[in-house]
């Protein structure tokens, strides 16, 4: 590995490095929670190993418990409230990075779309791109993201 992949929050108080050689592939989530939280039509995210993230700065954790009892831990900047990444008790050791926080987000490639049944009607998904009406089976998502998981 060279120097890793950098990223951070809007105000610059939080910085992180991903212990990766290349930018990760990303996916777009079109669920209504992501639309509401991002204030946009979808959120763009990357899946990485939790231990690949080295973060510094004032990070706060916001926990959400789903009806099934799964706990989502959202990490965000205490200053500007930018969401950086989250983990979920259903997927130990896995983190989901908010792709827009990566320094080189303009170079990212979206390879899959999830919760497409909730996508905005004006949004056309690329022909042939993997998409699922809701959450995909983990092995199919891993394949779409080029991951061995």
C-alpha positions in Angstrom: 0.0 0.0 0.0 1.1 3.5 -0.7 -0.3 6.4 1.4 -3.9 5.3 1.5 -7.0 7.2 0.5 -7.8 10.4 2.3 -11.1 12.0 3.2 -12.8 14.3 5.7 -15.8 16.4 6.7 -17.0 19.6 5.2 -15.3 21.9 7.8 -12.0 20.0 7.9 -12.1 19.1 11.6 -12.3 15.4 10.9 -9.8 13.7 8.6 -9.5 10.0 7.8 -7.3 7.7 5.8 -8.5 4.4 4.3 -5.8 1.7 4.2 -6.5 1.0 0.5 -4.3 1.2 -2.6 -7.2 2.3 -4.9 -10.5 4.1 -4.5 -13.3 1.7 -3.6 -16.2 1.0 -5.9 -19.4 2.6 -4.7 -23.1 2.1 -4.8 -26.1 4.4 -4.7 -28.8 3.8 -2.1 -32.2 5.1 -3.1 -34.1 4.3 0.1 -36.2 7.1 1.6 -34.0 7.2 4.8 -30.9 7.9 2.6 -32.9 10.5 0.6 -33.9 12.3 3.8 -30.6 12.1 5.5 -28.6 13.2 2.4 -31.2 15.8 1.3 -30.8 14.4 -2.2 -32.2 11.7 -4.5 -29.8 9.0 -3.1 -26.6 8.5 -1.1 -23.4 7.3 -2.6 -21.4 4.9 -0.4 -18.5 2.5 -0.3 -18.0 -0.6 1.8 -14.7 -1.1 3.5 -13.3 -3.1 6.4 -13.8 -1.2 9.6 -10.2 -1.6 10.6 -9.1 0.1 7.3 -10.3 3.5 8.7 -7.9 5.7 10.7 -9.8 8.8 11.7 -8.8 11.9 13.7 -10.8 14.8 15.0 -14.0 15.4 16.9 -16.1 12.5 15.9 -19.5 11.9 17.6 -21.5 8.7 17.4 -25.3 8.6 16.8 -26.9 5.2 17.3 -30.1 4.0 15.7 -31.8 0.8 16.6 -33.9 -0.8 13.9 -37.2 -2.6 14.6 -35.2 -5.9 14.3 -32.8 -4.8 17.0 -29.8 -4.1 14.8 -27.8 -1.1 15.8 -26.4 1.3 13.3 -23.6 3.6 14.6 -23.3 6.7 12.5 -20.0 8.6 12.9 -20.1 12.3 12.2 -18.1 15.5 12.7 -19.1 17.1 16.0 -18.5 20.6 14.4 -20.3 20.5 11.0 -22.3 17.3 11.5 -21.0 15.7 8.2 -21.7 11.9 8.3 -18.4 10.2 7.7 -19.2 6.5 8.0 -21.3 4.0 9.8 -21.2 0.4 11.1 -24.1 -2.0 11.8 -24.3 -4.8 14.3 -25.6 -7.0 11.5 -22.2 -6.8 9.7 -19.4 -6.8 12.2 -16.1 -5.5 10.9 -17.7 -3.7 8.0 -18.0 0.1 7.6 -19.9 2.1 5.1 -18.1 5.3 4.0 -20.1 8.3 2.8 -18.5 8.6 -0.7 -18.7 12.4 -0.9 -16.3 12.7 2.0 -13.5 11.1 0.0 -10.9 13.7 -1.2 -11.1 12.2 -4.7 -14.9 11.7 -4.8 -15.0 13.0 -8.4 -13.1 9.8 -9.5 -15.5 7.3 -7.9 -17.5 4.8 -9.9 -21.0 3.8 -9.0 -21.4 0.1 -9.8 -24.8 -0.8 -8.2 -28.1 0.7 -7.1 -30.1 -0.5 -4.1 -33.6 0.3 -2.9 -34.4 1.2 -6.5 -38.2 0.9 -5.9 -37.8 4.1 -3.9 -35.8 6.0 -6.5 -37.0 9.4 -7.7 -39.1 8.9 -10.8 -37.1 11.3 -12.9 -33.9 9.4 -12.3 -32.8 7.0 -15.0 -30.5 4.2 -13.8 -27.7 3.2 -16.2 -28.7 0.4 -18.5 -27.2 -2.9 -17.4 -26.1 -1.6 -13.9 -26.9 -4.1 -11.1 -29.9 -2.9 -9.2 -32.3 -4.3 -6.6 -35.7 -3.1 -5.6 -34.7 -3.3 -1.9 -31.5 -4.6 -0.1 -29.6 -7.1 -2.3 -28.4 -10.5 -1.1 -24.9 -9.9 0.5 -23.1 -12.1 -2.0 -24.6 -10.3 -5.0 -23.7 -6.9 -3.5 -20.2 -8.1 -2.8 -19.9 -9.2 -6.4 -21.1 -5.8 -7.7 -18.6 -4.0 -5.6 -15.7 -6.3 -6.6 -15.4 -7.5 -3.0 -14.6 -11.0 -1.8 -17.2 -10.7 1.0 
